[in-house]
Amino acid sequence: MMNDPIRIEDRITLTPAQMKSRKARNIAIGIAVGFFALIFYAVTIVKLGPGILRPPS
C-alpha cells in the first residue's frame, strides 16, 4: 500500500565489519556519556562543597 511505513531493517543488511564498527561506536558513545555524567556530578559536588555529603545534624 502507499501509506505503509518503510522499515529500514527490511531493506538493509549490514556486513560483519559494519556490525562490529557499529558496536564499537555505540560503546564509545556510551563511555563518553558516562564520562560526562561523572564530570557533571563531580563539578556539582565541588561547587556545593564537601558539606553537602554530611547528613544534617
N, C-alpha and C positions, 0 to 999 in steps of 0.2 A: 504494500500500500504506500501511498505517497507520504502519509503523515507518520509512518512508523519511524521511531528514532533509530539512527545508525549506531550500532555498538562497535566501538573501535576494537574491542577484544576479538570480535568475529572476523576482522579483516587483517590484523597484524600478527605475525608470528615472529618472535624475537629469536635470534641465534643465541647459542650458549654464551658467546662472548658478550653480546649485548645484555643478556640477563645478569652476567657477572658484573659488568660495568654498572648496571642499574643498582644492583645490590650494594656495591662499593660506594656509589654516590649517595644512596639512602643512609648508609651507615655514617658517612662523613657528615651529612646534613644533621643526623640525629646527635652526633657528638658535638657539632657546632652549637646546636640549640641548647643542649645540656650545659655546655661551657658558658654560654651567655646567661643562662638561668643562674648558674653558680656565681658568675660575676655580679649580676644584679643583686643576688642575695647577700653576697659579701659587702658590696657597696652600701646596701641598706643597713646592715649591721654596723658598719664603720660610721656611717652618718648618724645613726641613732645613738651610738655609743655602747660601751660594754654593759651599762646598767640595764639595758633592755633584756639582757639574758637572765638577770637576777629576778627571782619571784618577789612579788610585793610583800612587805613586812606587815 
